[in-house]
Amino acid sequence: MDALSNAGLGARRNEDIALDLLKFVAATAGVGKTAVPSTGFSGASAPKTEEQVAQLLALYSRCLKAVQSKAPEAGAAQ
């Protein structure tokens, strides 16, 4: 019975770690930020909200895969 209740905690913990990693990477790389309007010429137009969401979801899935690949085996002794 304890193994069942602990199984959910491990998966949730991986998701929390992946979310923290996403926040760090997104803040560092500037993913999801809107373009700041400025005077003069501008290069590319600001990415649309849908594109930003798609980028963040793709980044989250990559973060989750990275965390899960580093997680210890469930049956391994600690």
N, C-alpha and C positions, 0 to 999 in steps of 0.2 A: 504494500500500500504506500509506503514512504517513497519507493522508487517512482511510482506514478506521479505523486505530488511534486517530487524534485525534478522530474523530467520537464515540466512546464517552466520551472524557474530557470533552468539552464537555457532554454530557448529564449525566454524573455530577456535574460541577461545578455545574450548575444545581440539581440535586437537593440537593447539600450546602448551597448558598446558601439554598434554600427552607427546608431544615430549620433552619438557623440563624435565619432570619427567623421561622419558626414558634415556635421557643423564645423569642425575644425578645417577640413579640406575646403569646404565651400567658402568659409571666411578668408582663408589664406589665398585661395585662387580667385576669389571674387565671383564665384559661380552664383547665379541667381540675383545679382545686383542689377538694378536698373541704371541706365545711362544717365549721367547728370547733364542737364541741359547747359550749354555754354554758348557764348557769343562767338560768331564766326562759323567757319566751316566745320562740319562734323563728318567723320568717316562713315562708318556703317550705322544703319538705323538700330534703335534699341531692340533687343530680342523680345518677341511676343511672350505673353504670360504662359501660353501653352508650351512654348519651346523651353522656357525656364523650368517649368514643372517637369517636363520630360527629362531635361538634363539632371535635375535633382533626383528624380526617381531612378534613373540609370546609375547615378553616382551612389545612391543608397544601396542598390542591389550589388554593386561592386564592393562596397564597404562590408555588407553583410557576408558576402562570399569570402572576403579576406578574413573576417573575424571567425567565421565557421571553420575555415581551413586551419586556423591557428588554435582552435579550441581543443582541449584535451579530450580523449575518448571518454565516453560516458561510463564504460566499465573499468577504466584504468584506476589503479590505486593512487591516492594522492599522498 
